């Protein structure tokens, strides 16, 4: 339970960080990187 909570918090923090970056740098490449990072994190948690 603690691990799940820690990973969920980390995922939300990373997602919010990338959303903030997207606001400052609205670049397609950065959007692809942020999307890939979020999908990769979700895949890691599901594994």
N, CA, C and O atoms as a Tripos MOL2 file, in Angstrom:
@<TRIPOS>MOLECULE
protein
  188   187    47     0     0
PROTEIN
NO_CHARGES

@<TRIPOS>ATOM
      1 N           0.8380   -1.2020    0.0000 N.3       1 UNK1
      2 CA          0.0000    0.0000    0.0000 C.3       1 UNK1
      3 C           0.8720    1.2500    0.0000 C.2       1 UNK1
      4 O           0.6050    2.2050   -0.7290 O.2       1 UNK1
      5 N           1.9070    1.2340    0.8180 N.am      2 UNK2
      6 CA          2.8060    2.3930    0.8660 C.3       2 UNK2
      7 C           3.5200    2.5760   -0.4640 C.2       2 UNK2
      8 O           3.6980    3.7000   -0.9320 O.2       2 UNK2
      9 N           3.9290    1.4610   -1.0730 N.am      3 UNK3
     10 CA          4.6170    1.5540   -2.3600 C.3       3 UNK3
     11 C           3.6860    2.1050   -3.4240 C.2       3 UNK3
     12 O           4.0830    2.9340   -4.2420 O.2       3 UNK3
     13 N           2.4370    1.6360   -3.4090 N.am      4 UNK4
     14 CA          1.4540    2.1070   -4.3860 C.3       4 UNK4
     15 C           1.2280    3.6020   -4.2130 C.2       4 UNK4
     16 O           1.1570    4.3410   -5.1950 O.2       4 UNK4
     17 N           1.1140    4.0490   -2.9620 N.am      5 UNK5
     18 CA          0.9060    5.4760   -2.6860 C.3       5 UNK5
     19 C           2.1090    6.3000   -3.1430 C.2       5 UNK5
     20 O           1.9520    7.3820   -3.7090 O.2       5 UNK5
     21 N           3.3120    5.7750   -2.8920 N.am      6 UNK6
     22 CA          4.5330    6.4910   -3.2800 C.3       6 UNK6
     23 C           4.6330    6.6200   -4.7990 C.2       6 UNK6
     24 O           4.9450    7.6910   -5.3190 O.2       6 UNK6
     25 N           4.3660    5.5220   -5.5050 N.am      7 UNK7
     26 CA          4.4540    5.5570   -6.9660 C.3       7 UNK7
     27 C           3.3810    6.4520   -7.5670 C.2       7 UNK7
     28 O           3.6290    7.1510   -8.5500 O.2       7 UNK7
     29 N           2.1790    6.4310   -6.9710 N.am      8 UNK8
     30 CA          1.0910    7.2780   -7.4680 C.3       8 UNK8
     31 C           1.4510    8.7470   -7.2860 C.2       8 UNK8
     32 O           1.2470    9.5570   -8.1900 O.2       8 UNK8
     33 N           1.9860    9.0900   -6.1140 N.am      9 UNK9
     34 CA          2.3880   10.4720   -5.8440 C.3       9 UNK9
     35 C           3.4850   10.9020   -6.8080 C.2       9 UNK9
     36 O           3.4600   12.0160   -7.3310 O.2       9 UNK9
     37 N           4.4500   10.0140   -7.0410 N.am     10 UNK10
     38 CA          5.5510   10.3160   -7.9590 C.3      10 UNK10
     39 C           5.0170   10.5320   -9.3700 C.2      10 UNK10
     40 O           5.4460   11.4490  -10.0700 O.2      10 UNK10
     41 N           4.0810    9.6840   -9.7820 N.am     11 UNK11
     42 CA          3.5040    9.8080  -11.1170 C.3      11 UNK11
     43 C           2.7700   11.1270  -11.2940 C.2      11 UNK11
     44 O           2.8990   11.7880  -12.3250 O.2      11 UNK11
     45 N           1.9940   11.5080  -10.2750 N.am     12 UNK12
     46 CA          1.2520   12.7740  -10.3390 C.3      12 UNK12
     47 C           2.2200   13.9520  -10.3830 C.2      12 UNK12
     48 O           2.0010   14.9130  -11.1210 O.2      12 UNK12
     49 N           3.2890   13.8770   -9.5930 N.am     13 UNK13
     50 CA          4.2750   14.9600   -9.5550 C.3      13 UNK13
     51 C           4.9570   15.1100  -10.9160 C.2      13 UNK13
     52 O           5.1330   16.2270  -11.4040 O.2      13 UNK13
     53 N           5.3390   13.9910  -11.5250 N.am     14 UNK14
     54 CA          5.9920   14.0250  -12.8390 C.3      14 UNK14
     55 C           5.0320   14.5600  -13.8940 C.2      14 UNK14
     56 O           5.4150   15.3510  -14.7550 O.2      14 UNK14
     57 N           3.7630   14.1110  -13.8130 N.am     15 UNK15
     58 CA          2.7560   14.5590  -14.7740 C.3      15 UNK15
     59 C           2.5450   16.0700  -14.6590 C.2      15 UNK15
     60 O           2.4670   16.7680  -15.6690 O.2      15 UNK15
     61 N           2.4540   16.5720  -13.4200 N.am     16 UNK16
     62 CA          2.2640   18.0110  -13.1990 C.3      16 UNK16
     63 C           3.4880   18.7850  -13.6860 C.2      16 UNK16
     64 O           3.3640   19.8790  -14.2380 O.2      16 UNK16
     65 N           4.6810   18.2000  -13.4740 N.am     17 UNK17
     66 CA          5.9230   18.8370  -13.9090 C.3      17 UNK17
     67 C           5.9520   18.9930  -15.4270 C.2      17 UNK17
     68 O           6.3320   20.0430  -15.9460 O.2      17 UNK17
     69 N           5.5430   17.9330  -16.1350 N.am     18 UNK18
     70 CA          5.5280   17.9970  -17.5950 C.3      18 UNK18
     71 C           4.4510   18.9410  -18.1050 C.2      18 UNK18
     72 O           4.6330   19.5950  -19.1320 O.2      18 UNK18
     73 N           3.3230   19.0160  -17.3900 N.am     19 UNK19
     74 CA          2.2670   19.9490  -17.7890 C.3      19 UNK19
     75 C           2.7830   21.3780  -17.6580 C.2      19 UNK19
     76 O           2.5050   22.2240  -18.5070 O.2      19 UNK19
     77 N           3.5350   21.6450  -16.5920 N.am     20 UNK20
     78 CA          4.0980   22.9780  -16.3850 C.3      20 UNK20
     79 C           5.1170   23.2890  -17.4840 C.2      20 UNK20
     80 O           5.1660   24.4070  -17.9980 O.2      20 UNK20
     81 N           5.9250   22.2950  -17.8380 N.am     21 UNK21
     82 CA          6.9180   22.4900  -18.8980 C.3      21 UNK21
     83 C           6.2240   22.7860  -20.2180 C.2      21 UNK21
     84 O           6.6800   23.6200  -21.0010 O.2      21 UNK21
     85 N           5.1010   22.0840  -20.4600 N.am     22 UNK22
     86 CA          4.3700   22.2970  -21.7020 C.3      22 UNK22
     87 C           3.8180   23.7130  -21.7860 C.2      22 UNK22
     88 O           3.6940   24.2690  -22.8770 O.2      22 UNK22
     89 N           3.4880   24.2920  -20.6470 N.am     23 UNK23
     90 CA          2.9770   25.6700  -20.6520 C.3      23 UNK23
     91 C           4.0930   26.6400  -21.0330 C.2      23 UNK23
     92 O           3.8660   27.6040  -21.7640 O.2      23 UNK23
     93 N           5.3050   26.3750  -20.5280 N.am     24 UNK24
     94 CA          6.4280   27.2670  -20.8170 C.3      24 UNK24
     95 C           6.9840   27.0330  -22.2190 C.2      24 UNK24
     96 O           7.3080   27.9820  -22.9330 O.2      24 UNK24
     97 N           7.0930   25.7540  -22.6080 N.am     25 UNK25
     98 CA          7.6340   25.4270  -23.9290 C.3      25 UNK25
     99 C           6.6130   24.5890  -24.6850 C.2      25 UNK25
    100 O           6.5940   23.3630  -24.5700 O.2      25 UNK25
    101 N           5.7620   25.2580  -25.4610 N.am     26 UNK26
    102 CA          4.7280   24.5360  -26.2120 C.3      26 UNK26
    103 C           5.3310   23.9470  -27.4810 C.2      26 UNK26
    104 O           5.0580   24.4180  -28.5850 O.2      26 UNK26
    105 N           6.1480   22.9210  -27.3150 N.am     27 UNK27
    106 CA          6.8060   22.2880  -28.4550 C.3      27 UNK27
    107 C           6.2570   20.8840  -28.6620 C.2      27 UNK27
    108 O           6.0630   20.1510  -27.6920 O.2      27 UNK27
    109 N           6.0030   20.4990  -29.9030 N.am     28 UNK28
    110 CA          5.4920   19.1520  -30.1930 C.3      28 UNK28
    111 C           6.4130   18.0580  -29.6530 C.2      28 UNK28
    112 O           5.9420   17.0350  -29.1550 O.2      28 UNK28
    113 N           7.7190   18.2760  -29.7540 N.am     29 UNK29
    114 CA          8.6710   17.2730  -29.2830 C.3      29 UNK29
    115 C           8.5320   17.0690  -27.7820 C.2      29 UNK29
    116 O           8.5570   15.9360  -27.3000 O.2      29 UNK29
    117 N           8.3840   18.1670  -27.0380 N.am     30 UNK30
    118 CA          8.2600   18.0690  -25.5890 C.3      30 UNK30
    119 C           6.9530   17.3820  -25.2150 C.2      30 UNK30
    120 O           6.8930   16.6340  -24.2390 O.2      30 UNK30
    121 N           5.9110   17.6400  -25.9960 N.am     31 UNK31
    122 CA          4.6190   16.9940  -25.7350 C.3      31 UNK31
    123 C           4.7410   15.4870  -25.9540 C.2      31 UNK31
    124 O           4.1760   14.6960  -25.1990 O.2      31 UNK31
    125 N           5.4800   15.0990  -26.9890 N.am     32 UNK32
    126 CA          5.6890   13.6770  -27.2550 C.3      32 UNK32
    127 C           6.4990   13.0440  -26.1280 C.2      32 UNK32
    128 O           6.2040   11.9280  -25.7000 O.2      32 UNK32
    129 N           7.5160   13.7520  -25.6490 N.am     33 UNK33
    130 CA          8.3450   13.2310  -24.5650 C.3      33 UNK33
    131 C           7.5280   13.0760  -23.2910 C.2      33 UNK33
    132 O           7.6360   12.0640  -22.5990 O.2      33 UNK33
    133 N           6.7050   14.0850  -22.9790 N.am     34 UNK34
    134 CA          5.8990   14.0230  -21.7600 C.3      34 UNK34
    135 C           4.8770   12.8900  -21.8580 C.2      34 UNK34
    136 O           4.6560   12.1580  -20.8930 O.2      34 UNK34
    137 N           4.2570   12.7540  -23.0330 N.am     35 UNK35
    138 CA          3.2940   11.6730  -23.2220 C.3      35 UNK35
    139 C           3.9620   10.3100  -23.0980 C.2      35 UNK35
    140 O           3.4110    9.3920  -22.4900 O.2      35 UNK35
    141 N           5.1520   10.1860  -23.6780 N.am     36 UNK36
    142 CA          5.8870    8.9260  -23.6060 C.3      36 UNK36
    143 C           6.3060    8.6070  -22.1800 C.2      36 UNK36
    144 O           6.2740    7.4480  -21.7650 O.2      36 UNK36
    145 N           6.7000    9.6300  -21.4280 N.am     37 UNK37
    146 CA          7.1170    9.4250  -20.0400 C.3      37 UNK37
    147 C           5.9360    8.9640  -19.1870 C.2      37 UNK37
    148 O           6.0690    8.0590  -18.3630 O.2      37 UNK37
    149 N           4.7830    9.5940  -19.3920 N.am     38 UNK38
    150 CA          3.5950    9.2190  -18.6150 C.3      38 UNK38
    151 C           3.1570    7.7940  -18.9630 C.2      38 UNK38
    152 O           2.8210    7.0070  -18.0790 O.2      38 UNK38
    153 N           3.1640    7.4700  -20.2690 N.am     39 UNK39
    154 CA          2.7790    6.1210  -20.6900 C.3      39 UNK39
    155 C           3.7800    5.0900  -20.1770 C.2      39 UNK39
    156 O           3.3960    3.9950  -19.7660 O.2      39 UNK39
    157 N           5.0490    5.4400  -20.2010 N.am     40 UNK40
    158 CA          6.0810    4.5310  -19.7110 C.3      40 UNK40
    159 C           5.9200    4.2800  -18.2210 C.2      40 UNK40
    160 O           6.0930    3.1550  -17.7530 O.2      40 UNK40
    161 N           5.5880    5.3280  -17.4760 N.am     41 UNK41
    162 CA          5.3970    5.1890  -16.0320 C.3      41 UNK41
    163 C           4.1840    4.3080  -15.7470 C.2      41 UNK41
    164 O           4.2260    3.4530  -14.8630 O.2      41 UNK41
    165 N           3.1040    4.5190  -16.4980 N.am     42 UNK42
    166 CA          1.8930    3.7060  -16.3160 C.3      42 UNK42
    167 C           2.1940    2.2450  -16.6400 C.2      42 UNK42
    168 O           1.7330    1.3420  -15.9430 O.2      42 UNK42
    169 N           2.9650    2.0200  -17.6940 N.am     43 UNK43
    170 CA          3.3290    0.6600  -18.0680 C.3      43 UNK43
    171 C           4.1980    0.0080  -17.0060 C.2      43 UNK43
    172 O           4.0640   -1.1850  -16.7360 O.2      43 UNK43
    173 N           5.0870    0.7850  -16.4040 N.am     44 UNK44
    174 CA          5.9640    0.2690  -15.3570 C.3      44 UNK44
    175 C           5.1540   -0.1190  -14.1300 C.2      44 UNK44
    176 O           5.4180   -1.1440  -13.5020 O.2      44 UNK44
    177 N           4.1610    0.7100  -13.7880 N.am     45 UNK45
    178 CA          3.3200    0.4200  -12.6250 C.3      45 UNK45
    179 C           2.4400   -0.8000  -12.8870 C.2      45 UNK45
    180 O           2.1570   -1.5740  -11.9730 O.2      45 UNK45
    181 N           2.0070   -0.9680  -14.1410 N.am     46 UNK46
    182 CA          1.1240   -2.0880  -14.4720 C.3      46 UNK46
    183 C           1.8960   -3.4060  -14.5430 C.2      46 UNK46
    184 O           1.3150   -4.4760  -14.3610 O.2      46 UNK46
    185 N           3.1940   -3.3320  -14.8040 N.am     47 UNK47
    186 CA          4.0090   -4.5410  -14.9420 C.3      47 UNK47
    187 C           4.1730   -5.2610  -13.5950 C.2      47 UNK47
    188 O           4.8310   -6.2990  -13.5270 O.2      47 UNK47
@<TRIPOS>BOND
     1     1     2 1
     2     2     3 1
     3     3     4 2
     4     3     5 am
     5     5     6 1
     6     6     7 1
     7     7     8 2
     8     7     9 am
     9     9    10 1
    10    10    11 1
    11    11    12 2
    12    11    13 am
    13    13    14 1
    14    14    15 1
    15    15    16 2
    16    15    17 am
    17    17    18 1
    18    18    19 1
    19    19    20 2
    20    19    21 am
    21    21    22 1
    22    22    23 1
    23    23    24 2
    24    23    25 am
    25    25    26 1
    26    26    27 1
    27    27    28 2
    28    27    29 am
    29    29    30 1
    30    30    31 1
    31    31    32 2
    32    31    33 am
    33    33    34 1
    34    34    35 1
    35    35    36 2
    36    35    37 am
    37    37    38 1
    38    38    39 1
    39    39    40 2
    40    39    41 am
    41    41    42 1
    42    42    43 1
    43    43    44 2
    44    43    45 am
    45    45    46 1
    46    46    47 1
    47    47    48 2
    48    47    49 am
    49    49    50 1
    50    50    51 1
    51    51    52 2
    52    51    53 am
    53    53    54 1
    54    54    55 1
    55    55    56 2
    56    55    57 am
    57    57    58 1
    58    58    59 1
    59    59    60 2
    60    59    61 am
    61    61    62 1
    62    62    63 1
    63    63    64 2
    64    63    65 am
    65    65    66 1
    66    66    67 1
    67    67    68 2
    68    67    69 am
    69    69    70 1
    70    70    71 1
    71    71    72 2
    72    71    73 am
    73    73    74 1
    74    74    75 1
    75    75    76 2
    76    75    77 am
    77    77    78 1
    78    78    79 1
    79    79    80 2
    80    79    81 am
    81    81    82 1
    82    82    83 1
    83    83    84 2
    84    83    85 am
    85    85    86 1
    86    86    87 1
    87    87    88 2
    88    87    89 am
    89    89    90 1
    90    90    91 1
    91    91    92 2
    92    91    93 am
    93    93    94 1
    94    94    95 1
    95    95    96 2
    96    95    97 am
    97    97    98 1
    98    98    99 1
    99    99   100 2
   100    99   101 am
   101   101   102 1
   102   102   103 1
   103   103   104 2
   104   103   105 am
   105   105   106 1
   106   106   107 1
   107   107   108 2
   108   107   109 am
   109   109   110 1
   110   110   111 1
   111   111   112 2
   112   111   113 am
   113   113   114 1
   114   114   115 1
   115   115   116 2
   116   115   117 am
   117   117   118 1
   118   118   119 1
   119   119   120 2
   120   119   121 am
   121   121   122 1
   122   122   123 1
   123   123   124 2
   124   123   125 am
   125   125   126 1
   126   126   127 1
   127   127   128 2
   128   127   129 am
   129   129   130 1
   130   130   131 1
   131   131   132 2
   132   131   133 am
   133   133   134 1
   134   134   135 1
   135   135   136 2
   136   135   137 am
   137   137   138 1
   138   138   139 1
   139   139   140 2
   140   139   141 am
   141   141   142 1
   142   142   143 1
   143   143   144 2
   144   143   145 am
   145   145   146 1
   146   146   147 1
   147   147   148 2
   148   147   149 am
   149   149   150 1
   150   150   151 1
   151   151   152 2
   152   151   153 am
   153   153   154 1
   154   154   155 1
   155   155   156 2
   156   155   157 am
   157   157   158 1
   158   158   159 1
   159   159   160 2
   160   159   161 am
   161   161   162 1
   162   162   163 1
   163   163   164 2
   164   163   165 am
   165   165   166 1
   166   166   167 1
   167   167   168 2
   168   167   169 am
   169   169   170 1
   170   170   171 1
   171   171   172 2
   172   171   173 am
   173   173   174 1
   174   174   175 1
   175   175   176 2
   176   175   177 am
   177   177   178 1
   178   178   179 1
   179   179   180 2
   180   179   181 am
   181   181   182 1
   182   182   183 1
   183   183   184 2
   184   183   185 am
   185   185   186 1
   186   186   187 1
   187   187   188 2
@<TRIPOS>SUBSTRUCTURE
     1 UNK1         2 RESIDUE 1 A UNK
     2 UNK2         6 RESIDUE 1 A UNK
     3 UNK3        10 RESIDUE 1 A UNK
     4 UNK4        14 RESIDUE 1 A UNK
     5 UNK5        18 RESIDUE 1 A UNK
     6 UNK6        22 RESIDUE 1 A UNK
     7 UNK7        26 RESIDUE 1 A UNK
     8 UNK8        30 RESIDUE 1 A UNK
     9 UNK9        34 RESIDUE 1 A UNK
    10 UNK10       38 RESIDUE 1 A UNK
    11 UNK11       42 RESIDUE 1 A UNK
    12 UNK12       46 RESIDUE 1 A UNK
    13 UNK13       50 RESIDUE 1 A UNK
    14 UNK14       54 RESIDUE 1 A UNK
    15 UNK15       58 RESIDUE 1 A UNK
    16 UNK16       62 RESIDUE 1 A UNK
    17 UNK17       66 RESIDUE 1 A UNK
    18 UNK18       70 RESIDUE 1 A UNK
    19 UNK19       74 RESIDUE 1 A UNK
    20 UNK20       78 RESIDUE 1 A UNK
    21 UNK21       82 RESIDUE 1 A UNK
    22 UNK22       86 RESIDUE 1 A UNK
    23 UNK23       90 RESIDUE 1 A UNK
    24 UNK24       94 RESIDUE 1 A UNK
    25 UNK25       98 RESIDUE 1 A UNK
    26 UNK26      102 RESIDUE 1 A UNK
    27 UNK27      106 RESIDUE 1 A UNK
    28 UNK28      110 RESIDUE 1 A UNK
    29 UNK29      114 RESIDUE 1 A UNK
    30 UNK30      118 RESIDUE 1 A UNK
    31 UNK31      122 RESIDUE 1 A UNK
    32 UNK32      126 RESIDUE 1 A UNK
    33 UNK33      130 RESIDUE 1 A UNK
    34 UNK34      134 RESIDUE 1 A UNK
    35 UNK35      138 RESIDUE 1 A UNK
    36 UNK36      142 RESIDUE 1 A UNK
    37 UNK37      146 RESIDUE 1 A UNK
    38 UNK38      150 RESIDUE 1 A UNK
    39 UNK39      154 RESIDUE 1 A UNK
    40 UNK40      158 RESIDUE 1 A UNK
    41 UNK41      162 RESIDUE 1 A UNK
    42 UNK42      166 RESIDUE 1 A UNK
    43 UNK43      170 RESIDUE 1 A UNK
    44 UNK44      174 RESIDUE 1 A UNK
    45 UNK45      178 RESIDUE 1 A UNK
    46 UNK46      182 RESIDUE 1 A UNK
    47 UNK47      186 RESIDUE 1 A UNK
